[in-house]
Amino acid sequence: MQIIFLSDFGTVVMDVLAWIFFHLSIGYYCSRIPVSRFNAQRPFYLSKRWEKEGEIYQKLFRVKSWKKFIPSGASLYANTFKIRNLPCYSREYLERWLKESCRAEFCHWMMILPGFLFFLWNSAQIGWWMVVYAVANNLVPIITQRYNRPRIRKLLNHIREKSSQAFDIDVQFELPQTLSNFYQ
């Protein structure tokens, strides 16, 4: 319900500034939540049966063809973990990656919520467009996380199996060519 009335130009400026503020502030505060608070084994972060270990996203949206073009918000904030690439395949790194992926997904779910505040200074029609924008803008990175996480879990399980065969030593090793392309 609109309670603030601005000129059309004022509304557009307010919308742009509000989105910039919401995206940057939510991203910043989510990046400051201790990664230990995120548990990749919680049901919310596990693949649902209908997701087919993330493959539904490849089938419906062809994730592999566009995910490399999604900008990483981690570059906006100091001392943040980058999950775009896998610089190593250690068990410790991959476990951290899973938690960071959960944090990224959580952050994008949180970025949808402010969309409903736009009803305060926009017409109902524009307010709903702002909600659509919030969902569309954040659904892409959410889908990317939900697509990648099961693949990283498989890679981590493979490494755990190899490590347990090597007397449970946490080793870094070169993966065969088929596995090094696993994440891509």
Buried (B, 14 or more C-beta within 10 A) or exposed (E): EBEEEBEEEEBEEBBEEBBEEBBEEBBBEBBEEEEEEBEBEEEEBEBEEEBEBBBBBBEEBEBEEEBEEEEEBBEEBEEBBEBEEBEEBBBEBBBBBBBBBBBBBBBBBBBBEBBEBBBEBBEEEBBBBBBEBBEEBBBBBBBBBBBBBBBBBBBBEBBBEBBEEEEEEEEEEEBEEEBEEBBE
